[in-house]
Every structure is written in structure tokens, then in C-alpha cells.
Amino acid sequence: MTAHKRSRIAGTALAATAALLLAACSSSGGGSGSGTASAPAASSSGANAAALPSLKGQHLTVLAEWTGAEQADFQAVLNRFDSLTGASVAYQSGGSNTGTVLQTKIAGGSPPDVALLPEPGLINTLAQQGALKPLTPAIQQEVAADYGPGWESMGTVDGKLYSVVYKASNKTTFWYNTAQFSQAGITPPTNWTQFLADCQTLSDAGITPVSIGGSDGWTLADWFQNIYLSEAGPAMYNKLAHHQIHWTDPSVIKALTTFGQLLGNQKFIAGGDSGALQTSFNNSVTQTFTTPPKAAMVFEGDFSATQITSTTTAKIGTGAKFFPFPGPATGGSSNFVQVAGDMATALNSNAATMELIQFLASPAADAIWAHEGGYLTPNRLVPVSDYPDATTQQEAQMLISAGTNVDFSLDDLSPAAFGGTVGAGYWKDMQAFLKNPADVQGTAAQLEADAAKVRWS
């Protein structure tokens, strides 16, 4: 996940005791757990804890974004690798500037051994520059056996695997205030047509339907991306993400028109367009679950749960629940997931470096953090029951069940000058669309003009 998005995600617990860590590793090495019957019976590549070689005397460095409780949870994973191999792994946090920190280290001739990056676009650039090293056949086997087919392609550049999604975020979750839905007599919609009908029912009942954090342009991008992925499908989504089709393509016009069905009704949005443009992601979530609430539902990823629990008294699973982002009533797909995540990459080809990345790709490593909460993995060998609560288990199952209909955030896949700069490019254009949703053609033309200004690899 890009740096501008990382700061909004907090960890939910500190590391567990050593006994719990050992139990977590031993419980995840085989079996499929609830809802994972399609997964292989066991990893085929030998990354199980018992198969790790001795790396005594080896010193490794790892760079990632995590701080605070998330850093403590990841440190528990690294400590487990150390205890199994005899290696010594030192962790450094780059915080919200991890990509910049890494590029500075590369330029200075002192890169870390392993870096976990949230931007596939940056990974693609670094791979083409030769700064990253292709992962070993053993890691490729691990990913092919343990992950769904869509996940392997995310880390592939020019036919070679350069990264593994270690920590994922499900960005196809729509959170709702159960009391507001109950008051209006509605249930979660299963498609876009029902979603709009529910918005009207809520509005008729005197309840504002949707809260939008429009001051953070990435939230609007996520709205569009879910709509586009559901309507146009993964193949077209990936073409748009790499500017292989223009932003004036009919598929883009269609998705903007769909999004405009919501944005064009001021009564459906808390504060109308002007209010939404002054509302941050954090506040958009909080105001949906305060007393009294300002809206009945808010769209954003699984990380919204942390905002709910840290700023309101709503309980996840009772007062606050989620439903999958509603796809089209006809055509398109209702089984899709937009994701973000942290991807493990190698800055050298040393055997110890590759062993650490293979460990991170294994269910033994995933289960350690999964037990603590605030973590999702696309690894199908991690039983859903390893997650600490029913809501997280439901989120994880969405990642597993989506199959090939899973794609990284389009703005993260794009060059940062277009898809990752505050007040410019994609995000700015989507904010302009929020203010004037009737101008579909003009918005598409501006998106294409901004996309044409940057270099696409």
C-alpha cells in the first residue's frame, strides 16, 4: 500500500508469547481450515519450519513501513525466523517514506537485503533497473502452490517473479451502521441497483446514506476502481492500470457514469459534495458510527475496522458490519476484490535473503501475525480459523474466494506522478468529478490528459 495510505492503518495487538507463536506455526503448516477446501493439502516447496536450513552467523537487514504495534507483530515473525535458522535479522522502518528511503539506500550502495514495498509500480521500475533480484524457483513454487493465481502475476515483471504479497488489505469492503439499516428496514445490497435503491430508502427515512472521505483523493479512486473492476473485469482493469487503453475508453465512461449515479444525488452524501470534499478518510469512517451518526454506511478497506474501534464505541460484528462492494445487477462480476499490500522483494541473490523471503511466503510465518489481528494474507494454506474474529475471517475468505478476480489498487500500479500525488493527476481529477459528476466526458478527457503527461513503463 502506498505511503500516503499506510498512516491510516494501525496494528491491533502486540506480539504474543513464545508459546503462542510456536502453536501458531505448528497449526498452519497443513490443513485447509474453514472455507479453504480448494487449497492444496500442504505446501509443496519445503518452506515448513522444520525444513529451514541453518543460517548461523548470517546477518540480514529488512526495510518496511511498519511502526508501533505493527512493527512489534512483524518483529515476532522475524524472531521466529531467527530462532529456526540461527540468523540475525535487523529491522528498519521507513515509515511513510519507505520507497524513498529504499531508493536512497540503493543510490548510496547500501540497500537492505529485503524490502517490503506497497507500490507495484515502484517494484516494476526497480526490477527493470536491476536493483531487485528475481526470486528463486523454490519461492515461485511456494507462491504457485499456496496462493491463488491472481497473486502470482502481481509480483511478476517481464516473466520473472520479483515479489510476494506478504501482508494484504481487502479494499472491497463496505461498512454499515446496523442500527441505521434496521431503522430503515433494509439489508445489505448485493448489487449496484439494490445499493441505489437502499440509498433512496434510507434517504426517505431521514437517514443520509453514504459518508465519503473526499478530501483524501485516494478514497475516490478506490470507489472508481471497484466499480471499474466489477464492470469491465480484470483484463481491462490491468490494461487501464498500465495505460494500454485510454481513459476516454467507453469502459471508463461507463464506470464514471455508474459512479455519478451516486455522486449526482446530494441527498445521498453526508454534507453533499462540498461536505465530502472537506471530509478525510478517518472522519468519513468515524462519523458513520458516532452517536448520532451522520451517515448509514461508508466504503473503504478492511483497515476501516481499526478506525471504528479506536474512535467510536461501535462494536465490530454487531454495531458495525461490512458487505462486499456491490457489483452490477447484470453483466460484470460480483466476485471481485481490489487489494493493496506489502510485497517482499530481494535486493541481492544471497541464499539467506531468499530463505527469508521464502519463509515470509509460507503459512508458518503468516499464521504468527494472523493470530494477532490487523493482518490478512492471500496464502490459502492459512486456515481461516487462524484469524482472531469472525469479521476478519470473512475478509480473509473474500481474498481466497475471489480466484483470478483480484487486482491491486490501480493508483498503486500507476506511476506516482499520475496515481499517487496529492492534489494532482488521478486523485485531483476524481475530486473534481465529485464536485461535478455530470461532466463524465470532461473528467475522462482530463484523466487521459494527465495520464499522457507521465512515463508508463
C-alpha positions as CSV (number, residue, x, y, z in Angstrom):
1,M,0.0,0.0,0.0
2,T,1.3,3.4,-0.9
3,A,2.9,5.6,1.7
4,H,0.0,8.0,1.7
5,K,-2.2,5.2,2.8
6,R,-0.1,3.5,5.3
7,S,-0.5,6.0,8.1
8,R,-4.2,5.2,8.4
9,I,-3.7,1.6,9.4
10,A,-2.8,0.7,12.9
11,G,-1.9,-2.6,14.4
12,T,-4.3,-4.2,16.8
13,A,-2.1,-6.1,19.3
14,L,1.5,-6.6,20.4
15,A,3.4,-9.8,19.9
16,A,2.1,-12.9,21.7
17,T,4.1,-15.1,23.9
18,A,6.6,-17.6,22.6
19,A,4.3,-20.5,23.3
20,L,1.5,-18.9,21.2
21,L,4.0,-18.3,18.3
22,L,5.0,-21.9,18.3
23,A,1.4,-23.0,18.4
24,A,0.6,-20.7,15.5
25,C,3.4,-22.1,13.3
26,S,2.5,-25.7,14.0
27,S,-1.2,-25.2,13.4
28,S,-0.8,-23.6,10.0
29,G,1.5,-26.0,8.2
30,G,-1.2,-28.1,6.6
31,G,-5.0,-28.4,6.6
32,S,-7.3,-26.1,4.9
33,G,-9.5,-24.7,7.7
34,S,-13.0,-23.3,7.3
35,G,-13.8,-22.2,3.8
36,T,-10.5,-23.2,2.2
37,A,-11.3,-26.6,0.8
38,S,-9.9,-25.6,-2.6
39,A,-6.4,-25.0,-1.2
40,P,-3.7,-27.6,-1.6
41,A,-3.3,-30.1,1.3
42,A,0.2,-28.9,2.1
43,S,3.0,-26.7,0.8
44,S,4.9,-28.3,-2.0
45,S,8.1,-26.3,-1.7
46,G,9.5,-27.2,1.7
47,A,9.2,-23.8,3.4
48,N,7.8,-25.5,6.5
49,A,9.6,-24.5,9.7
50,A,11.4,-27.9,10.1
51,A,12.9,-27.6,6.5
52,L,14.7,-24.3,7.1
53,P,18.5,-24.6,6.8
54,S,21.0,-23.4,9.4
55,L,22.0,-19.8,8.7
56,K,24.0,-19.3,11.9
57,G,26.2,-16.3,11.6
58,Q,24.2,-14.7,8.8
59,H,23.1,-11.1,9.3
60,L,20.2,-9.8,7.3
61,T,18.5,-6.4,7.1
62,V,14.8,-5.7,6.3
63,L,13.2,-2.5,5.4
64,A,9.4,-2.0,5.6
65,E,6.9,0.7,6.6
66,W,5.6,-0.7,9.9
67,T,5.9,1.1,13.2
68,G,4.4,0.7,16.6
69,A,2.2,-2.4,17.2
70,E,2.5,-3.5,13.6
71,Q,6.3,-3.4,13.8
72,A,6.1,-5.5,17.0
73,D,3.9,-8.1,15.3
74,F,6.3,-8.3,12.3
75,Q,9.3,-8.5,14.7
76,A,7.7,-11.6,16.2
77,V,7.8,-13.1,12.7
78,L,11.4,-12.2,12.2
79,N,12.3,-13.5,15.7
80,R,10.8,-16.8,14.7
81,F,12.9,-17.0,11.6
82,D,16.0,-16.2,13.7
83,S,15.2,-19.0,16.2
84,L,14.6,-21.5,13.4
85,T,17.7,-20.7,11.4
86,G,20.2,-19.1,13.8
87,A,20.3,-16.0,11.6
88,S,20.1,-12.4,12.9
89,V,17.6,-10.2,11.2
90,A,17.7,-6.4,11.9
91,Y,14.6,-4.4,11.0
92,Q,14.4,-0.8,9.9
93,S,11.2,1.2,9.4
94,G,11.0,3.6,6.6
95,G,7.6,4.8,7.7
96,S,5.6,6.7,5.1
97,N,8.7,7.3,3.0
98,T,9.8,3.7,2.6
99,G,10.1,3.9,-1.1
100,T,12.2,7.0,-1.0
101,V,14.4,5.6,1.8
102,L,15.0,2.4,-0.3
103,Q,15.9,4.3,-3.4
104,T,18.3,6.5,-1.3
105,K,20.0,3.4,0.1
106,I,20.3,1.8,-3.4
107,A,21.9,5.0,-4.7
108,G,24.3,5.0,-1.8
109,G,25.3,1.4,-2.3
110,S,23.9,0.1,0.9
111,P,20.5,-1.4,0.2
112,P,18.8,-3.8,2.7
113,D,18.7,-7.5,1.9
114,V,14.9,-7.5,1.9
115,A,12.4,-4.7,1.4
116,L,8.7,-4.8,1.7
117,L,7.1,-2.3,-0.6
118,P,3.5,-1.3,-1.1
119,E,3.8,0.0,-4.7
120,P,3.9,-2.5,-7.6
121,G,4.8,0.5,-9.9
122,L,8.0,1.1,-8.0
123,I,8.8,-2.6,-7.9
124,N,8.4,-2.8,-11.6
125,T,10.7,0.2,-12.1
126,L,13.4,-1.2,-9.7
127,A,13.2,-4.6,-11.3
128,Q,13.8,-3.1,-14.7
129,Q,16.7,-1.1,-13.4
130,G,18.3,-4.3,-12.0
131,A,18.1,-3.2,-8.4
132,L,15.8,-6.1,-7.4
133,K,16.7,-9.7,-8.0
134,P,14.4,-12.4,-9.4
135,L,13.2,-14.8,-6.7
136,T,14.3,-18.4,-6.7
137,P,12.4,-21.3,-8.3
138,A,11.7,-22.6,-4.7
139,I,9.9,-19.3,-3.9
140,Q,8.0,-19.5,-7.2
141,Q,6.8,-23.0,-6.3
142,E,5.7,-21.8,-2.9
143,V,3.7,-19.0,-4.4
144,A,2.2,-21.2,-7.1
145,A,1.2,-23.8,-4.6
146,D,-0.1,-21.7,-1.7
147,Y,-1.5,-18.5,-3.4
148,G,-4.3,-18.0,-5.8
149,P,-3.4,-17.5,-9.5
150,G,-4.0,-13.7,-9.4
151,W,-1.5,-13.1,-6.7
152,E,1.5,-14.6,-8.5
153,S,1.0,-12.3,-11.5
154,M,1.1,-9.3,-9.2
155,G,4.8,-9.9,-8.5
156,T,5.9,-10.8,-12.0
157,V,7.9,-8.4,-14.2
158,D,8.9,-9.5,-17.7
159,G,8.1,-13.1,-16.9
160,K,10.1,-13.3,-13.7
161,L,8.8,-13.3,-10.1
162,Y,10.3,-10.3,-8.2
163,S,7.9,-10.0,-5.2
164,V,5.5,-11.8,-3.0
165,V,2.4,-10.2,-1.4
166,Y,3.1,-10.8,2.3
167,K,0.5,-8.6,4.0
168,A,-2.7,-7.8,2.1
169,S,-5.5,-5.4,2.5
170,N,-9.0,-6.1,1.3
171,K,-10.3,-2.9,-0.3
172,T,-13.7,-4.2,-1.4
173,T,-15.4,-3.8,1.9
174,F,-18.4,-1.5,2.6
175,W,-19.0,-0.8,6.3
176,Y,-22.5,-0.1,7.6
177,N,-24.2,1.0,10.8
178,T,-26.5,-1.8,11.7
179,A,-28.9,0.3,13.7
180,Q,-29.4,2.7,10.8
181,F,-30.1,-0.2,8.4
182,S,-32.5,-1.7,10.9
183,Q,-34.3,1.6,11.3
184,A,-34.8,1.9,7.6
185,G,-35.8,-1.7,7.3
186,I,-33.1,-2.7,4.8
187,T,-30.5,-5.4,4.4
188,P,-27.0,-5.1,2.8
189,P,-27.4,-4.8,-1.0
190,T,-25.9,-7.5,-3.3
191,N,-25.6,-5.3,-6.5
192,W,-25.4,-1.7,-7.5
193,T,-29.1,-1.4,-8.4
194,Q,-30.0,-2.6,-4.9
195,F,-27.4,-0.3,-3.4
196,L,-29.0,2.8,-5.1
197,A,-32.5,1.6,-4.0
198,D,-31.3,1.3,-0.4
199,C,-29.8,4.7,-0.6
200,Q,-33.2,6.0,-1.6
201,T,-35.0,4.1,1.2
202,L,-32.5,5.5,3.8
203,S,-33.0,9.0,2.4
204,D,-36.7,8.7,2.5
205,A,-36.4,7.6,6.2
206,G,-34.5,10.8,7.0
207,I,-31.1,9.0,7.1
208,T,-28.2,10.2,5.0
209,P,-27.0,7.0,3.1
210,V,-23.3,7.4,2.5
211,S,-20.2,9.1,4.1
212,I,-17.3,9.9,1.7
213,G,-13.8,11.0,2.6
214,G,-13.3,13.1,-0.5
215,S,-10.5,15.3,0.9
216,D,-8.3,12.2,0.5
217,G,-8.4,11.7,-3.2
218,W,-7.4,8.0,-3.0
219,T,-10.7,7.1,-1.5
220,L,-12.5,8.4,-4.6
221,A,-10.0,6.4,-6.7
222,D,-10.9,3.3,-4.7
223,W,-14.6,3.9,-5.4
224,F,-14.0,4.2,-9.2
225,Q,-11.6,1.2,-9.2
226,N,-14.1,-1.1,-7.6
227,I,-16.8,0.0,-10.0
228,Y,-14.5,-0.4,-13.0
229,L,-13.2,-3.8,-11.9
230,S,-16.7,-5.1,-11.3
231,E,-18.0,-3.8,-14.7
232,A,-15.0,-4.2,-17.0
233,G,-13.2,-7.2,-15.4
234,P,-9.6,-7.8,-14.6
235,A,-8.2,-7.8,-18.1
236,M,-9.5,-4.4,-18.9
237,Y,-8.6,-3.2,-15.4
238,N,-5.0,-4.2,-15.9
239,K,-4.9,-2.5,-19.3
240,L,-6.1,0.7,-17.8
241,A,-3.7,0.4,-14.9
242,H,-0.8,0.3,-17.4
243,H,-2.3,2.9,-19.8
244,Q,-2.7,0.3,-22.5
245,I,-6.1,1.8,-23.2
246,H,-7.0,5.5,-22.9
247,W,-9.0,7.0,-20.0
248,T,-11.5,8.0,-22.6
249,D,-12.3,4.4,-23.4
250,P,-16.0,3.5,-23.3
251,S,-15.4,1.2,-20.3
252,V,-14.2,4.2,-18.3
253,I,-17.1,6.3,-19.4
254,K,-19.4,3.6,-18.3
255,A,-17.8,3.3,-14.8
256,L,-17.8,7.1,-14.3
257,T,-21.5,7.2,-15.3
258,T,-22.2,4.5,-12.7
259,F,-20.3,6.4,-10.0
260,G,-22.1,9.5,-11.0
261,Q,-25.4,7.8,-10.2
262,L,-24.4,8.1,-6.5
263,L,-22.5,11.4,-6.6
264,G,-25.2,13.2,-8.6
265,N,-27.7,12.9,-5.7
266,Q,-26.7,15.4,-3.0
267,K,-29.1,13.9,-0.5
268,F,-27.2,10.6,-0.7
269,I,-23.9,12.0,0.6
270,A,-23.2,13.3,4.1
271,G,-22.6,17.1,3.7
272,G,-23.2,16.9,-0.1
273,D,-20.2,17.2,-2.4
274,S,-18.8,20.2,-0.6
275,G,-19.0,18.4,2.7
276,A,-17.4,15.3,1.3
277,L,-14.6,17.3,-0.2
278,Q,-13.8,18.5,3.3
279,T,-14.0,15.1,5.0
280,S,-10.9,12.9,5.4
281,F,-11.0,9.2,5.2
282,N,-10.7,8.9,9.0
283,N,-13.6,11.2,9.7
284,S,-15.7,9.6,7.0
285,V,-15.5,6.3,8.9
286,T,-15.8,7.9,12.4
287,Q,-18.9,9.9,11.5
288,T,-20.7,6.8,10.3
289,F,-20.5,5.2,13.7
290,T,-20.7,8.1,16.1
291,T,-23.8,8.9,18.1
292,P,-25.8,10.3,16.4
293,P,-24.3,9.0,13.1
294,K,-24.1,11.3,10.1
295,A,-24.5,8.5,7.6
296,A,-25.5,4.9,7.4
297,M,-22.5,3.4,5.5
298,V,-19.0,4.2,4.4
299,F,-16.9,2.5,1.8
300,E,-13.2,1.6,2.4
301,G,-11.0,-1.3,3.1
302,D,-10.7,-3.7,6.0
303,F,-8.5,-1.2,7.8
304,S,-11.6,0.8,8.5
305,A,-12.3,-1.5,11.4
306,T,-9.3,0.0,13.3
307,Q,-10.7,3.5,12.8
308,I,-14.1,2.3,14.0
309,T,-12.9,0.7,17.2
310,S,-10.4,3.4,18.0
311,T,-12.7,6.4,17.6
312,T,-16.2,5.1,18.4
313,T,-18.0,2.8,20.7
314,A,-19.4,0.7,17.9
315,K,-18.5,-3.0,18.1
316,I,-17.3,-4.8,15.0
317,G,-19.6,-7.6,14.2
318,T,-22.6,-6.1,15.9
319,G,-23.0,-2.4,15.6
320,A,-20.6,-2.2,12.6
321,K,-20.6,-4.8,9.9
322,F,-19.5,-4.9,6.3
323,F,-20.7,-6.3,3.0
324,P,-18.8,-6.7,-0.3
325,F,-18.7,-3.8,-2.7
326,P,-21.9,-4.2,-4.8
327,G,-21.2,-5.2,-8.4
328,P,-23.5,-4.7,-11.4
329,A,-27.0,-6.2,-11.4
330,T,-26.4,-7.7,-14.8
331,G,-23.1,-8.5,-16.5
332,G,-19.7,-7.9,-14.9
333,S,-18.8,-9.7,-11.8
334,S,-20.0,-9.9,-8.2
335,N,-16.9,-11.9,-7.2
336,F,-14.0,-9.5,-7.3
337,V,-11.5,-8.0,-4.8
338,Q,-9.4,-4.9,-5.1
339,V,-6.4,-5.2,-2.8
340,A,-3.4,-3.3,-1.6
341,G,-0.5,-4.8,0.3
342,D,3.1,-5.0,1.2
343,M,5.3,-7.0,-1.2
344,A,8.5,-8.8,-0.2
345,T,11.4,-8.1,-2.6
346,A,15.1,-9.2,-2.7
347,L,17.9,-6.7,-3.2
348,N,20.5,-9.4,-3.6
349,S,20.6,-13.1,-4.6
350,N,22.2,-14.4,-1.4
351,A,20.8,-17.7,-0.2
352,A,19.9,-16.3,3.3
353,T,18.0,-13.5,1.6
354,M,16.0,-15.9,-0.4
355,E,15.4,-18.2,2.6
356,L,13.9,-15.2,4.5
357,I,11.5,-14.3,1.6
358,Q,10.5,-18.0,1.2
359,F,9.7,-18.1,5.0
360,L,7.6,-14.9,4.7
361,A,5.7,-16.6,1.8
362,S,5.0,-19.7,3.9
363,P,1.9,-20.4,6.1
364,A,4.2,-20.8,9.1
365,A,5.1,-17.1,9.0
366,D,1.7,-15.9,8.0
367,A,-0.1,-17.6,10.9
368,I,2.0,-15.7,13.5
369,W,0.6,-12.3,12.6
370,A,-2.8,-13.7,11.6
371,H,-3.4,-14.8,15.2
372,E,-2.7,-11.2,16.4
373,G,-5.2,-9.5,14.1
374,G,-4.7,-6.5,11.9
375,Y,-3.4,-8.8,9.2
376,L,-4.6,-10.6,6.1
377,T,-2.7,-13.0,3.8
378,P,-3.6,-14.4,0.4
379,N,-1.9,-17.6,1.4
380,R,-4.6,-20.3,1.0
381,L,-2.8,-22.7,3.5
382,V,-3.5,-20.4,6.4
383,P,-6.8,-21.7,7.9
384,V,-9.5,-19.0,8.1
385,S,-9.9,-20.1,11.7
386,D,-6.4,-18.7,12.5
387,Y,-7.8,-15.2,12.3
388,P,-9.0,-13.9,15.7
389,D,-12.6,-12.9,14.9
390,A,-15.5,-13.6,12.6
391,T,-15.2,-10.3,10.7
392,T,-11.5,-10.8,9.9
393,Q,-12.3,-14.4,8.9
394,Q,-14.9,-13.1,6.4
395,E,-12.5,-10.6,5.0
396,A,-9.8,-13.3,4.5
397,Q,-12.3,-15.6,2.9
398,M,-13.1,-12.9,0.3
399,L,-9.4,-12.9,-0.7
400,I,-9.4,-16.7,-1.1
401,S,-12.7,-16.9,-2.9
402,A,-12.0,-14.2,-5.5
403,G,-9.7,-16.5,-7.5
404,T,-8.4,-14.7,-10.5
405,N,-10.7,-11.7,-9.9
406,V,-8.3,-10.0,-7.6
407,D,-6.3,-6.9,-8.6
408,F,-4.0,-4.4,-6.9
409,S,-5.2,-0.8,-6.5
410,L,-5.0,0.8,-9.9
411,D,-3.5,4.0,-8.5
412,D,-0.7,1.9,-6.8
413,L,0.0,0.2,-10.1
414,S,0.3,3.6,-11.9
415,P,3.3,5.9,-11.9
416,A,3.2,8.0,-8.7
417,A,3.1,11.2,-10.8
418,F,-0.3,10.2,-12.1
419,G,-1.7,7.9,-9.4
420,G,0.0,8.8,-6.2
421,T,0.4,12.5,-5.8
422,V,-1.8,14.6,-3.5
423,G,-3.5,17.4,-5.4
424,A,-2.5,16.2,-8.8
425,G,-3.4,13.7,-11.5
426,Y,-5.8,10.9,-10.9
427,W,-6.8,11.9,-7.3
428,K,-7.3,15.6,-8.2
429,D,-9.4,14.6,-11.2
430,M,-11.6,12.4,-9.1
431,Q,-12.2,15.2,-6.6
432,A,-13.2,17.4,-9.5
433,F,-15.6,14.7,-10.6
434,L,-17.1,14.6,-7.1
435,K,-17.8,18.3,-7.4
436,N,-19.3,17.9,-10.9
437,P,-20.4,14.3,-11.6
438,A,-22.4,15.3,-14.6
439,D,-19.2,16.0,-16.5
440,V,-18.3,12.4,-17.3
441,Q,-16.8,13.2,-20.7
442,G,-14.8,16.1,-19.4
443,T,-13.5,14.0,-16.4
444,A,-12.4,11.2,-18.7
445,A,-10.6,13.7,-21.0
446,Q,-8.8,15.3,-18.1
447,L,-7.8,11.8,-16.7
448,E,-6.3,10.9,-20.1
449,A,-4.5,14.3,-20.4
450,D,-2.9,13.8,-17.0
451,A,-2.0,10.2,-17.8
452,A,-0.4,11.2,-21.0
453,K,2.0,13.6,-19.2
454,V,3.8,10.8,-17.3
455,R,6.1,7.9,-18.4
456,W,4.5,4.5,-18.2
457,S,6.8,1.5,-18.1
